[in-house]
Amino acid sequence: MNRDALANQLVIDEDIRLKPYRCTAGRLTIGVGRNLDDVGITKSEAMMLLGADIDRVEADLDRCLPWWRGMSDVRQQVLSNMCFNMGIGNSKRGLLSFRNTLAAMQRGDYKVAARGMRDSSWANQVGARAERLAKMMEEG
């Protein structure tokens, strides 16, 4: 079977949707007719999506906080984890709303940065994750 021809037909019949939607049967669907309610995704597909999401997070950090690459690998992971969780955002929400904490990170004051992480509403929302990441920020 010509898989490319079939794929072209399915794109015509199903369309390509990059955000989830409800199909005519009421099933949560994405992509080219992928029924998420009944089929879901495979672990390899989830890991492929994760890789793309990490690429996006790194690009956001490079664009908005170019100094982040100068931190240790562990601290880069912390900042990436936070960005993954809440998005890069802006001065009112998301990672960029952590103005004082980010300033402490940039100047290398990791104890103050960890304190800012712990004292945030984000920490109340994510619990143990925030404590683990704050400890990683402190200890590098």
FENBEL-V399581 format. One record per residue. N is the residue number from 0. RES is the residue in one letter. SS is DSSP state (helix for helix, strand for strand, loop for the rest). PHI is phi in radians with two decimals (999 if undefined). OMEGA is omega in radians with two decimals (NA if undefined). Layout:
BEGIN
N&RES&SS&PHI&OMEGA, N&RES&SS&PHI&OMEGA
END
This chain:
BEGIN
0&M&loop&999&3.10, 1&N&loop&-1.45&-3.08, 2&R&helix&-1.15&3.11, 3&D&helix&-1.14&3.12, 4&A&helix&-1.12&3.11, 5&L&helix&-1.09&3.13, 6&A&helix&-1.03&3.11, 7&N&helix&-1.07&3.11, 8&Q&helix&-1.10&-3.12, 9&L&helix&-1.14&3.08, 10&V&helix&-1.10&3.10, 11&I&helix&-1.11&-3.06, 12&D&helix&-1.34&-3.04, 13&E&helix&-1.75&-3.02, 14&D&loop&1.30&3.05, 15&I&loop&-2.02&3.12, 16&R&strand&-2.10&-3.05, 17&L&strand&-1.60&3.05, 18&K&strand&-2.21&-3.13, 19&P&strand&-1.05&3.10, 20&Y&strand&-2.61&3.06, 21&R&strand&-1.67&3.10, 22&C&loop&-1.29&-3.11, 23&T&loop&-1.10&3.08, 24&A&loop&-1.56&3.10, 25&G&loop&1.47&-3.13, 26&R&loop&-1.54&3.05, 27&L&strand&-1.19&-2.97, 28&T&strand&-2.38&3.08, 29&I&strand&-2.66&3.08, 30&G&strand&1.18&3.10, 31&V&loop&-1.80&3.07, 32&G&loop&1.21&3.11, 33&R&strand&-1.28&-3.14, 34&N&strand&-1.41&-3.10, 35&L&loop&-1.27&-3.14, 36&D&loop&-1.10&-3.05, 37&D&loop&-1.72&-3.05, 38&V&loop&-1.75&-3.08, 39&G&loop&1.16&3.07, 40&I&loop&-2.34&3.11, 41&T&loop&-1.50&3.08, 42&K&helix&-1.06&-3.14, 43&S&helix&-1.15&3.07, 44&E&helix&-1.17&3.10, 45&A&helix&-1.08&3.14, 46&M&helix&-1.21&3.06, 47&M&helix&-1.11&3.10, 48&L&helix&-1.09&3.11, 49&L&helix&-1.04&3.11, 50&G&helix&-1.04&3.12, 51&A&helix&-1.16&3.12, 52&D&helix&-1.17&3.09, 53&I&helix&-1.12&3.07, 54&D&helix&-1.01&-3.14, 55&R&helix&-1.14&3.12, 56&V&helix&-1.05&3.13, 57&E&helix&-1.07&3.12, 58&A&helix&-1.13&3.10, 59&D&helix&-1.09&3.13, 60&L&helix&-1.14&3.11, 61&D&helix&-1.05&-3.10, 62&R&helix&-1.27&-3.00, 63&C&helix&-1.72&-3.09, 64&L&loop&-2.38&-3.01, 65&P&helix&-1.04&3.12, 66&W&helix&-1.27&-3.04, 67&W&helix&-1.07&-3.12, 68&R&helix&-1.19&3.13, 69&G&helix&-1.43&3.11, 70&M&loop&-1.41&3.09, 71&S&loop&-1.11&-3.14, 72&D&helix&-1.00&-3.13, 73&V&helix&-1.08&-3.14, 74&R&helix&-1.23&3.02, 75&Q&helix&-1.09&3.10, 76&Q&helix&-1.10&3.12, 77&V&helix&-1.05&-3.12, 78&L&helix&-1.10&3.11, 79&S&helix&-1.13&3.13, 80&N&helix&-1.07&3.12, 81&M&helix&-1.10&3.14, 82&C&helix&-1.14&3.10, 83&F&helix&-1.06&-3.05, 84&N&helix&-1.23&-3.01, 85&M&helix&-2.01&-3.10, 86&G&loop&1.41&-3.14, 87&I&loop&-1.19&3.04, 88&G&loop&1.11&-3.12, 89&N&loop&-2.63&-3.07, 90&S&loop&-1.23&-3.12, 91&K&loop&-1.84&3.14, 92&R&loop&-2.69&-3.13, 93&G&loop&1.40&-3.07, 94&L&helix&-1.00&-3.09, 95&L&helix&-1.17&3.08, 96&S&helix&-1.32&3.11, 97&F&loop&-1.49&-3.02, 98&R&helix&-0.97&-3.11, 99&N&helix&-1.18&3.13, 100&T&helix&-1.14&3.11, 101&L&helix&-1.15&3.10, 102&A&helix&-1.09&3.09, 103&A&helix&-1.12&3.09, 104&M&helix&-1.06&-3.08, 105&Q&helix&-1.08&-3.14, 106&R&loop&-1.55&3.08, 107&G&loop&1.47&3.12, 108&D&loop&-1.62&-2.97, 109&Y&helix&-1.29&3.06, 110&K&helix&-1.18&3.09, 111&V&helix&-1.14&3.11, 112&A&helix&-1.07&3.13, 113&A&helix&-1.11&3.11, 114&R&helix&-1.09&3.10, 115&G&helix&-1.09&3.09, 116&M&helix&-1.11&-3.10, 117&R&helix&-1.17&-3.07, 118&D&loop&-1.52&-3.06, 119&S&loop&-1.64&3.04, 120&S&helix&-1.16&3.06, 121&W&helix&-1.00&3.14, 122&A&helix&-1.07&3.09, 123&N&helix&-1.12&-3.12, 124&Q&helix&-1.33&-3.02, 125&V&helix&-1.81&3.00, 126&G&loop&1.01&-3.04, 127&A&helix&-1.04&3.12, 128&R&helix&-1.05&-3.13, 129&A&helix&-1.11&3.14, 130&E&helix&-1.12&3.12, 131&R&helix&-1.07&-3.12, 132&L&helix&-1.21&3.10, 133&A&helix&-1.11&3.10, 134&K&helix&-1.10&3.10, 135&M&helix&-1.08&3.13, 136&M&helix&-1.11&3.14, 137&E&helix&-1.10&-2.99, 138&E&helix&-1.57&3.09, 139&G&loop&1.20&NA
END
